Amino acid sequence: MSDDARARQRTGTGLGLLLALVLTAVLLTALPEEGEHRGGGRCTPHTVASWQPAAELTGAFARYGDDGTRTDDWTGGDGTHSVRLPDGRVLWLFSDTFLGRVHAPPNPAGESYAWRDGTAPLVRNSAVVMRDGRPERTLRAPLFADPAPDQWRWPVAARVEPRSPGASEQVLRVLLWVRTAGSAPWIYGVPTATEVATLSLPSLRVESVVNVLDQQLVADPSRRVLFGTTLLTEGGFTYVFGGDDRQAAAGPVSHAYLARVPEGRLADPAAWRYWTGSAWAGPSQGAQPAPVLGDGRRTGVGSAFSVVRTGGTYLLFTMAAGTEGLTTVTAYWACAPTGPWRGPTARYRVPLPDGGVAAYNPQTHPVLSDEGRLVLSYDVNWLETTGAAAQLSRNVALYRPRFVTLRPAPAR
């Protein structure tokens, strides 16, 4: 079993999303050369000039999780995606989530950590509403019901778009990963399908869930592709990135893939087009998505990653390959979402608590970023299966997002 898989181990209670990630960009059908970009702006090699912990944002989620005013809300989770709603609120989407109450230290082991008892509920997904920079409330959890016995849904990227092309009414679309319980190496579930949920605004009521890409007929689970780890919008399209699970089965890295959908049609499976390596093709054309990044050895992504655009350059962030991927975020750059992706470039060892813990799922949050500064989160989990549930209960800080700010800059 790979180190990456062990860091995302599911315990008897089942935790977390998979680790490792990246950040990749948004669209175009053509492949501009370095120095040009059809969307405007100059594409140049990029790296990360500086990083620093975002203590205030990390602390905001810690305070919310520790608040005992309500006993049925979020106390910890992973996955950590964000989307800004039209009324200014920010919705945070999490995968496996602890609810219940957090107790003040010392914990039963006599340590100075806030803790939760062993009866704390764990659900497969949750959503937290933030207003004015402060988490405010947890929506009814789980927000997305299990599709079938031994299956669950993890929410990933989301966007607000017209209910249909050209419509004035807006809805929230949330990409969902469906996984099915399995045995090693599929300790976090066998990849099964990509779905899109439609939520009404401003009530955030789940209206429907549509299966846009079923992968159950792909015999080798490591070659199944789930879309939605990150998305970008440009030129009337939503560009949706995805990844396979080769890292979980064989390591050391997975491949990144790309789809695009006209605005207003994310919930329409027939509107999805997949990059085949030379063109966009749909399901009716027998489309076989081709990787936009990953050689299966040195270059590639984790099962989840994130993409942003800065000027004319696209940046993709992920955990590093191999054992470094338990602690270190790295980056790639390209002049188009389809690539070619160059790197890895910058490496940053993220702050971690002492002990057998690992970082995973780096995600950028454009809704909190400003000119020249990106906000990036990463999740933290106990590395080994043995005693994982007890570790996450006796120290609640181990299963909450942490944040850093970074400044991308042209490479010298």
C-alpha positions in Angstrom: 0.0 0.0 0.0 1.3 3.5 -0.9 2.2 6.1 1.7 -0.4 8.3 0.1 -3.1 5.7 0.7 -2.1 5.1 4.3 -2.4 8.8 5.0 -6.0 8.7 3.9 -6.8 5.4 5.6 -10.4 4.9 6.7 -10.8 3.6 10.2 -13.7 1.6 11.5 -15.5 5.0 11.6 -14.3 5.9 8.1 -12.6 9.3 7.7 -11.4 11.7 5.3 -11.0 12.1 1.6 -7.9 11.0 -0.2 -4.7 12.8 0.0 -2.4 14.6 -2.2 -3.4 17.3 -4.5 -2.8 19.8 -7.1 -3.9 23.0 -8.6 -4.7 23.3 -12.3 -6.3 25.9 -14.4 -9.1 26.8 -16.7 -9.7 26.4 -20.4 -9.1 26.9 -24.0 -9.5 24.6 -26.9 -6.1 25.5 -28.5 -2.7 25.1 -26.9 -1.0 28.5 -26.7 2.8 28.5 -26.7 4.7 30.0 -23.8 4.4 33.8 -23.9 0.9 33.9 -25.4 -2.6 33.3 -24.2 -5.8 33.6 -26.1 -7.7 34.8 -23.0 -5.3 37.8 -22.6 -2.2 38.2 -20.4 1.2 36.8 -20.9 2.0 33.2 -20.0 5.4 32.8 -18.2 7.0 30.1 -16.1 5.7 30.5 -12.5 6.7 29.4 -9.1 5.7 30.4 -5.5 7.6 33.4 -4.1 6.5 33.1 -0.5 4.2 31.2 1.9 3.0 31.9 5.4 0.4 30.4 7.7 -3.0 32.0 7.7 -3.5 31.7 11.4 -6.7 33.8 11.6 -8.6 31.6 9.1 -7.3 28.4 10.7 -8.4 29.7 14.1 -11.8 30.7 12.8 -12.6 27.0 12.1 -11.0 25.9 15.3 -13.2 28.2 17.3 -16.3 27.2 15.5 -15.6 23.5 16.0 -14.9 24.0 19.7 -18.1 26.1 20.3 -20.4 24.0 22.4 -23.5 26.2 21.9 -24.9 23.6 19.5 -24.5 19.9 19.8 -25.3 18.9 16.2 -22.9 20.9 14.2 -19.4 20.6 12.6 -16.5 19.8 14.9 -14.0 18.6 12.2 -13.9 17.4 8.6 -11.8 17.2 5.5 -12.4 17.8 1.8 -12.5 21.6 2.3 -14.0 23.2 -0.8 -15.5 26.7 -0.9 -17.9 28.7 -3.1 -19.2 32.2 -2.8 -23.0 32.6 -3.0 -24.7 35.6 -4.7 -25.7 37.1 -1.3 -22.1 37.2 -0.2 -22.1 34.2 2.0 -19.4 31.5 1.5 -20.4 27.9 1.6 -17.8 25.4 2.8 -18.2 21.8 1.7 -16.6 18.9 3.6 -16.4 15.2 3.1 -16.3 12.9 6.2 -17.3 15.1 9.1 -17.5 14.8 12.9 -20.5 16.3 14.5 -21.4 16.5 18.2 -19.7 18.2 21.1 -16.1 19.1 21.8 -14.8 19.0 25.4 -12.2 21.3 26.9 -8.8 20.0 27.8 -7.3 18.1 29.5 -8.5 15.0 27.6 -8.8 11.6 29.2 -5.2 10.9 28.5 -4.2 13.9 30.5 -3.1 15.9 27.4 -3.8 19.6 26.8 -5.9 19.0 23.7 -9.6 19.6 23.2 -11.3 16.3 22.6 -14.5 14.5 21.5 -15.8 11.3 23.0 -16.1 8.0 21.1 -19.9 8.4 20.5 -19.4 11.6 18.3 -21.5 11.2 15.1 -19.6 10.9 11.9 -21.3 11.6 8.6 -20.1 11.4 5.0 -20.5 15.0 4.1 -21.5 18.4 5.5 -21.7 22.1 4.6 -20.9 25.1 6.8 -22.1 28.6 6.0 -19.6 31.5 6.6 -20.6 35.1 6.8 -18.1 38.0 7.1 -15.2 35.7 7.5 -16.7 33.6 10.4 -18.3 30.1 10.2 -21.9 30.7 11.2 -23.9 27.5 11.0 -23.9 23.9 9.8 -26.6 22.8 7.4 -28.5 19.6 8.1 -26.0 16.8 7.8 -25.4 14.8 5.8 -26.4 17.3 3.2 -26.2 14.6 0.4 -27.8 11.3 1.3 -26.1 8.0 0.5 -27.2 6.8 -3.0 -27.3 3.1 -2.0 -26.2 0.8 0.8 -22.4 0.8 1.2 -22.1 3.8 -1.0 -21.6 7.5 -0.1 -21.2 10.9 -1.6 -18.2 13.3 -1.1 -18.8 16.9 -2.3 -16.0 18.5 -4.2 -16.0 21.6 -6.3 -19.0 23.8 -6.7 -20.2 26.9 -8.7 -23.2 29.2 -9.0 -24.6 29.2 -12.6 -27.8 29.9 -14.4 -30.4 27.2 -14.0 -30.3 26.8 -17.8 -28.3 28.6 -20.4 -29.3 32.2 -20.5 -31.7 32.0 -17.6 -31.9 34.8 -15.0 -32.4 32.4 -12.1 -29.3 31.1 -10.5 -28.7 27.8 -8.7 -25.8 26.1 -7.0 -24.2 23.1 -8.7 -22.1 20.8 -6.5 -19.9 18.1 -8.0 -20.1 14.8 -6.0 -17.9 11.7 -5.9 -19.7 8.5 -5.3 -17.6 5.7 -3.7 -18.5 2.2 -2.7 -17.1 0.3 0.3 -14.2 -1.9 -0.6 -11.1 -3.7 0.8 -7.4 -2.8 0.5 -6.1 -0.9 -1.4 -9.6 0.7 -1.6 -9.7 1.5 2.1 -11.4 4.9 1.3 -13.9 3.3 -1.1 -13.9 2.2 -4.8 -14.4 5.1 -7.2 -17.9 4.7 -8.7 -19.4 7.8 -10.4 -19.4 11.6 -10.7 -22.7 13.3 -9.9 -23.9 16.9 -10.0 -26.3 18.1 -7.3 -28.5 21.2 -7.9 -29.3 23.4 -4.9 -31.8 26.2 -4.8 -30.8 29.7 -3.9 -30.8 31.3 -1.4 -32.3 28.4 0.6 -29.6 25.8 -0.3 -32.2 23.1 -0.6 -31.1 20.0 -2.5 -33.4 19.8 -5.6 -31.9 17.0 -7.6 -28.8 14.8 -8.1 -27.8 13.6 -11.6 -25.2 11.0 -12.5 -23.0 12.6 -15.2 -20.3 9.9 -15.5 -20.7 6.3 -14.3 -17.5 4.4 -14.0 -18.8 1.0 -12.8 -18.1 -0.6 -16.2 -14.4 0.3 -16.0 -13.1 -3.0 -14.7 -9.9 -1.7 -13.2 -10.8 0.7 -10.3 -7.4 2.4 -10.5 -8.3 3.6 -14.1 -11.7 5.1 -13.1 -11.8 8.9 -13.3 -13.8 11.1 -11.0 -14.3 14.7 -12.0 -14.7 17.8 -9.8 -11.6 18.1 -7.7 -11.3 21.6 -9.0 -13.0 23.8 -11.6 -12.5 27.1 -13.5 -14.8 29.2 -15.6 -13.8 31.0 -18.8 -15.4 32.0 -22.1 -18.8 30.6 -21.3 -17.5 27.2 -20.2 -16.9 25.5 -16.9 -13.6 23.5 -17.0 -13.8 20.6 -14.6 -10.6 18.7 -13.6 -10.6 15.1 -12.4 -8.2 12.3 -11.5 -7.9 8.6 -11.5 -7.0 6.4 -8.5 -3.7 4.9 -9.7 -1.9 6.4 -6.7 -4.0 4.4 -4.3 -3.5 1.1 -6.0 0.1 1.4 -7.3 1.5 4.9 -6.7 3.4 7.1 -6.6 1.1 9.5 -8.5 -2.2 9.7 -10.3 -3.1 11.3 -13.7 -5.1 14.5 -14.1 -8.0 14.8 -16.7 -10.1 17.6 -18.0 -13.7 18.1 -19.1 -15.6 21.2 -20.1 -19.3 22.1 -20.0 -21.3 25.1 -21.3 -22.4 27.5 -18.7 -25.8 26.5 -17.2 -25.5 22.8 -18.2 -23.3 21.2 -15.5 -26.3 18.9 -14.5 -26.7 17.8 -18.2 -24.6 14.7 -18.9 -25.1 15.1 -22.6 -23.4 18.5 -22.5 -20.1 17.3 -21.0 -17.1 17.1 -23.3 -13.8 15.4 -22.4 -10.3 16.2 -23.5 -9.1 13.2 -25.5 -5.5 14.5 -26.1 -6.3 16.4 -29.3 -10.0 17.3 -29.2 -13.2 17.6 -27.0 -15.6 14.7 -27.4 -18.8 13.7 -25.7 -20.3 10.4 -24.4 -22.2 9.8 -27.6 -18.9 9.9 -29.5 -17.4 7.2 -27.3 -15.0 9.8 -25.7 -12.0 8.3 -23.9 -10.5 11.0 -21.6 -6.7 11.3 -22.0 -4.5 12.6 -19.1 -3.4 16.2 -19.3 -0.7 15.6 -16.6 1.0 12.6 -15.2 3.6 10.0 -16.3 2.8 7.6 -13.5 6.2 7.9 -11.9 7.7 11.3 -11.2 5.0 13.8 -12.4 1.3 13.7 -11.6 -1.3 14.5 -9.0 -3.0 13.1 -6.0 -6.6 12.0 -6.3 -7.6 15.5 -5.5 -6.0 18.8 -6.5 -6.7 22.4 -7.3 -6.1 24.8 -10.2 -5.9 28.6 -10.5 -5.1 31.2 -13.1 -2.7 34.1 -12.4 -2.4 36.5 -15.4 -1.9 34.3 -18.5 -0.5 31.4 -16.5 -2.3 28.4 -14.9 -1.0 26.9 -11.7 -1.7 23.5 -10.3 -1.0 22.6 -6.7 -0.7 19.0 -5.4 1.2 17.0 -2.8 4.6 15.9 -3.9 5.2 12.4 -5.2 6.4 9.6 -2.9 6.9 9.9 0.8 7.4 13.7 0.4 3.7 13.8 -0.4 2.9 13.3 3.2 4.2 16.7 4.1 5.1 18.8 1.0 3.0 20.7 -1.5 4.4 21.3 -5.0 3.2 23.1 -8.1 3.0 22.9 -11.9 2.4 25.6 -14.5 0.9 25.7 -18.0 -0.3 28.2 -20.6 -3.6 26.3 -21.1 -5.7 24.0 -19.0 -5.0 21.2 -21.4 -1.3 21.7 -20.9 1.5 20.9 -21.4 2.0 21.1 -17.7 5.6 21.9 -16.6 7.1 21.1 -13.3 7.0 20.2 -10.5 8.4 23.6 -9.4 8.1 25.1 -6.0 8.1 22.9 -2.9 6.7 23.9 0.4 6.7 21.8 3.6 3.4 22.7 5.4 3.3 23.2 9.1 2.2 20.0 10.9 1.7 19.0 14.5 4.2 16.5 16.0 3.5 12.8 15.7 2.3 10.4 13.0 0.3 12.8 10.9 0.1 13.7 7.2 -1.1 16.6 5.1 -3.3 16.1 2.0 -5.8 17.7 -0.3 -4.3 21.2 -1.0 -7.1 23.4 -2.3 -7.0 27.0 -3.3 -9.9 29.3 -2.3 -10.3 32.1 -4.9 -13.3 33.4 -2.8 -10.8 34.5 -0.1 -7.9 35.4 -2.3 -7.0 38.9 -3.6 -4.6 40.3 -6.1 -1.3 38.6 -5.9 -2.2 36.4 -2.9 -3.8 33.0 -2.9 -5.4 31.2 0.1 -4.7 27.5 0.2 -6.0 24.9 2.6 -4.7 21.5 3.4 -6.2 18.7 5.5 -4.5 16.8 8.4 -5.1 13.3 9.4 -3.5 10.5 11.5 -1.2 8.5 9.2 -1.7 4.9 10.4 -4.8 2.9 10.7 -4.1 1.6 14.1 -5.6 3.9 16.7 -6.7 6.5 14.2 -10.2 7.0 15.5 -8.8 7.4 19.1 -6.2 9.9 17.9 -8.8 12.0 16.1 -11.0 12.0 19.1 -8.4 12.9 21.7 -7.0 15.8 19.6 -9.7 17.5 17.5 -7.2 19.7 15.8 -5.9 16.7 13.8 -9.0 16.6 11.6 -9.6 20.2 10.7 -8.4 22.3 7.7 -5.3 24.5 8.0 -4.6 27.5 5.8 -1.6 29.3 4.3 -1.3 32.2 2.0 1.0 32.1 -0.9 2.3 34.6 -3.5 2.9 33.2 -7.0 5.5 34.9 -9.1 7.3 34.5 -12.4 10.2 32.0 -12.1 13.6 33.7 -12.2 
